[in-house]
């Protein structure tokens, strides 16, 4: 399936490569780099070359490029590449170029276990951590002195079991299970404030530290909201289809229980609004006036608000006065960034001032769009609510907690 894997940095340099079925020259990455130069923010995930298919994912300033000789299901490979990134994040607490370079040996050991002859083998974090111990300072020093590796000499206990995602003999003094319901709002708002497009991409991340082999059942107040769902392999799908509840034996530690998609525009409540006034006339200075406020937040505070506007090419500079936060203007990319922070409903954030344009400009495109980022704690904008969590198979009572977060995904307001 996958013949070779290349990890490429922002500068276009291949700083790690791994080959399985055959050695593919790193020059094949030139097709990916050409596509990246032509559209930096819209690189196609599948690139057909004369001899290979390149399947790519990009995260944290690095790109994973998989080279395949035959046609393969692209989503299968993309999901695997994201699992590789998640594993690096789990092992090293970060997934950047510098961290990968510091842990070359462990990275190659992980890739050897995750792919066998180009096909996915072990991708569960619990199994991998029994096979390859996560790096720490003492273990690194000991391995350097003794010449040993991080790879275990015995197979993990769960490798051949019916529940490969959970190791046996797990014991904790404090048994607890936390669930984070995170929703990202993708929306396009037109000039008049009407919603052109809106949908929600959501996921439930879990941190389960439970002894033994607990069997959990999670139910929702309104499970019919979901238009599309994707589950961790631990979830019993037939039970979901029949009863619309999640029944599963959880992996030990952190994992993503499910992802979901809500495309019904009537369900998606837009949590923020922007009042804008932007005008440029030929041969004159322009004016900009922006105000940000909460719309449907059920009294929750809107935090981490940031606005980015790509100004017309004729704009030379922006001289603005914000009543909150700080702004910057990049004269090369023509990007105006306003870091607002938290919205205070008693005094709404506002920025206003003049925009200098190139003298003699005649072709003025004065309809930029605002890309918005925000975060709202303790709110699921779709109205999704966890009803209850029950545990079977163990006699103790765990501590349980649920947290809701709404964030901006691709949220755009047209001016």
Residue pairs with C-beta under 8 A, 6 or more apart in sequence:
1 68
1 70
1 72
1 77
1 118
1 119
2 20
2 21
2 66
2 67
2 68
2 72
2 77
2 80
2 115
2 118
2 119
3 19
3 20
3 21
3 22
3 24
3 52
3 67
3 68
3 69
3 118
4 17
4 18
4 19
4 20
4 22
4 23
4 24
4 28
4 66
4 67
5 17
5 18
5 19
5 64
5 65
5 66
5 67
5 111
5 115
6 14
6 16
6 17
6 26
6 29
6 64
6 65
6 66
6 67
7 14
7 15
7 16
7 17
7 62
7 63
7 64
7 65
7 100
8 14
8 15
8 29
8 32
8 33
8 62
8 63
8 64
8 65
9 15
9 61
9 62
9 63
9 97
10 61
10 62
12 33
12 36
14 26
14 29
15 97
15 100
15 101
16 100
16 101
16 104
16 107
17 26
18 108
18 111
20 115
20 117
20 118
21 69
21 117
21 118
22 69
24 52
24 67
28 49
28 51
28 52
28 54
28 67
29 54
29 65
31 47
31 49
31 54
32 43
32 47
32 54
32 56
32 63
32 65
35 43
35 44
35 47
36 43
36 63
43 56
43 58
43 63
45 55
45 56
45 57
45 74
45 78
46 53
46 54
46 55
46 56
46 74
47 53
47 54
47 55
47 56
48 54
51 69
52 67
52 68
52 69
53 67
53 68
53 69
53 71
53 72
53 74
54 65
54 66
54 67
54 68
55 65
55 66
55 68
55 72
55 74
55 77
55 78
55 81
56 63
56 64
56 65
56 66
56 81
57 63
57 64
57 78
57 81
57 82
57 85
58 64
59 82
59 85
59 95
60 85
60 94
60 95
60 96
61 96
61 97
62 95
62 96
62 97
62 100
64 81
64 84
64 85
66 77
66 80
66 81
68 77
80 114
80 120
80 123
83 114
83 123
84 110
84 111
84 114
85 95
86 125
87 110
87 114
87 123
87 125
87 128
88 95
88 99
88 100
88 107
88 110
89 95
90 125
90 254
91 103
91 106
91 110
91 134
91 135
92 99
92 100
92 103
92 106
92 135
100 107
103 135
105 149
105 150
106 132
106 134
106 135
106 150
109 132
109 149
109 150
109 151
110 128
110 132
113 121
113 122
113 128
113 131
113 132
114 120
114 121
114 122
114 123
114 128
115 121
122 128
122 131
122 159
124 158
124 164
124 165
124 251
125 251
125 253
125 254
125 255
126 156
126 158
126 165
126 166
126 167
126 251
126 252
126 253
127 156
127 158
127 159
127 164
127 165
127 167
130 152
130 156
130 157
130 158
130 167
131 151
131 152
131 155
131 156
132 150
132 151
132 152
133 139
133 150
133 152
135 150
139 150
142 148
143 149
143 150
156 167
157 167
157 168
157 169
158 164
158 165
158 166
158 167
158 168
161 168
163 213
163 234
163 249
165 232
165 233
165 234
165 251
165 255
166 213
166 234
166 249
166 250
166 251
166 252
167 252
168 213
170 210
170 211
170 212
170 252
171 211
171 212
172 209
172 210
172 211
174 209
174 399
175 209
175 210
175 211
175 396
175 397
175 398
175 399
176 207
176 208
176 209
176 210
176 398
176 399
176 400
176 401
177 206
177 207
177 208
177 209
177 210
177 216
177 250
177 389
177 398
177 399
177 400
177 401
178 206
178 207
178 208
178 400
178 401
178 402
178 403
179 204
179 205
179 206
179 218
179 257
179 386
179 389
179 400
179 401
179 402
179 403
180 204
180 205
180 206
180 402
180 403
180 405
181 202
181 204
181 380
181 384
181 386
181 402
181 403
181 404
181 405
182 202
182 203
182 204
182 205
182 404
182 405
182 406
182 407
183 200
183 201
183 202
183 380
183 381
183 382
183 384
183 404
183 405
183 406
183 407
184 200
184 201
184 202
184 406
184 407
184 408
184 409
185 198
185 199
185 200
185 268
185 270
185 271
185 381
185 406
185 407
185 408
185 409
185 411
186 197
186 198
186 199
186 200
186 201
186 409
186 410
186 411
187 195
187 197
187 198
187 199
187 268
187 270
187 410
187 411
187 412
188 195
188 196
188 197
188 198
188 412
188 414
189 195
189 196
189 270
189 273
189 274
189 412
189 413
189 414
190 196
190 414
191 367
191 414
191 415
193 273
195 265
195 268
195 270
196 414
197 265
198 265
198 268
198 270
199 261
199 262
199 263
199 265
199 268
200 261
200 262
200 267
200 268
200 381
200 382
201 259
201 260
201 261
201 409
202 259
202 260
202 261
202 262
202 380
202 382
202 384
203 256
203 258
203 259
203 260
204 256
204 257
204 258
204 259
205 254
205 255
205 256
205 257
206 250
206 254
206 255
206 256
206 257
207 253
207 254
208 216
208 250
208 251
208 252
208 253
208 255
209 252
209 253
210 250
210 252
210 391
210 394
210 398
211 394
211 396
212 393
212 394
213 249
213 393
213 394
214 249
214 250
214 391
214 392
214 393
214 394
214 398
215 247
215 248
215 249
215 391
215 392
215 393
216 246
216 247
216 248
216 249
216 250
216 389
216 390
216 391
216 392
217 245
217 246
217 247
217 389
217 390
217 391
217 392
218 245
218 246
218 248
218 257
218 386
218 388
218 389
219 244
219 245
219 246
219 386
219 387
219 388
219 389
220 244
220 245
220 384
220 385
220 386
220 387
221 384
221 385
221 386
221 387
222 383
222 384
222 385
223 244
223 245
224 244
225 262
225 264
225 267
225 382
225 383
225 384
226 260
226 261
226 262
227 260
227 261
227 262
227 263
227 264
228 260
228 261
228 263
229 240
229 258
229 259
229 260
229 261
230 258
230 259
230 260
231 237
231 240
231 246
231 257
231 258
232 248
232 251
232 255
232 256
232 257
232 258
234 248
234 249
234 250
234 251
234 255
234 257
235 246
235 247
235 248
235 257
235 258
236 247
236 248
239 245
239 246
239 247
240 246
240 247
246 257
246 258
248 257
250 257
262 268
262 382
267 382
267 383
268 381
268 382
269 295
269 296
269 381
269 382
269 383
270 295
270 296
271 294
271 295
271 296
271 297
271 302
271 374
271 376
271 379
271 381
271 406
272 292
272 293
272 294
272 295
272 297
272 302
272 305
272 343
272 372
272 374
272 408
272 411
273 292
273 293
273 294
273 295
274 290
274 291
274 292
274 293
274 307
274 370
274 372
274 413
275 289
275 290
275 291
275 293
276 289
276 290
276 291
276 370
276 413
276 415
277 287
277 288
277 289
277 290
278 286
278 287
278 288
278 289
278 355
278 366
278 368
278 415
279 286
279 287
279 366
280 286
280 312
280 314
280 315
280 355
280 357
280 364
280 366
282 361
282 362
282 364
283 359
283 360
283 361
284 357
285 354
285 355
285 356
285 357
286 315
286 354
286 355
286 356
286 357
286 366
287 352
287 353
287 354
287 355
288 318
288 320
288 351
288 352
288 353
288 354
288 355
289 350
289 351
289 352
290 307
290 338
290 350
290 351
290 352
290 370
291 348
291 349
291 350
292 305
292 307
292 340
292 343
292 348
292 349
292 350
293 343
293 345
293 348
294 302
294 343
294 345
296 381
297 376
297 379
298 379
300 376
300 377
300 378
300 379
301 342
301 343
301 376
301 377
302 342
302 343
302 374
302 375
302 376
303 341
303 342
303 343
303 374
303 375
303 376
303 377
304 341
304 342
304 373
304 374
304 375
305 340
305 341
305 342
305 343
305 349
305 372
305 373
305 374
306 337
306 338
306 339
306 340
306 372
306 373
306 374
307 337
307 338
307 340
307 370
307 371
307 372
307 373
308 335
308 336
308 337
308 338
308 370
308 371
308 373
309 335
309 336
309 368
309 369
309 370
309 371
309 415
310 333
310 334
310 335
310 336
310 368
310 369
311 318
311 329
311 334
311 335
311 336
311 355
311 368
312 334
312 357
312 364
312 365
312 366
312 368
313 334
313 365
314 357
314 358
314 361
314 363
314 364
315 334
315 355
315 356
315 357
315 358
316 331
316 356
316 357
316 358
317 329
317 331
317 355
317 356
318 327
318 329
318 336
318 353
318 354
318 355
318 356
319 353
319 354
319 355
319 356
320 327
320 351
320 352
320 353
320 354
321 351
321 352
321 353
322 338
322 340
322 349
322 350
322 351
323 347
323 349
323 350
323 351
324 340
324 341
324 344
324 347
324 349
324 350
325 338
325 339
325 340
325 341
325 349
326 338
326 339
327 336
327 337
327 338
327 339
327 351
328 336
328 337
329 335
329 336
329 337
330 337
338 351
340 349
343 349
357 364
367 414
367 415
368 415
369 412
369 413
369 414
369 415
370 412
370 413
370 414
370 415
371 410
371 411
371 412
372 408
372 411
372 412
372 413
373 407
373 408
373 411
374 407
374 408
374 411
375 405
375 406
375 407
375 408
376 405
376 406
376 407
377 403
377 404
377 405
378 403
378 404
378 405
379 404
379 405
379 406
380 404
380 406
381 406
384 404
386 402
389 400
391 398
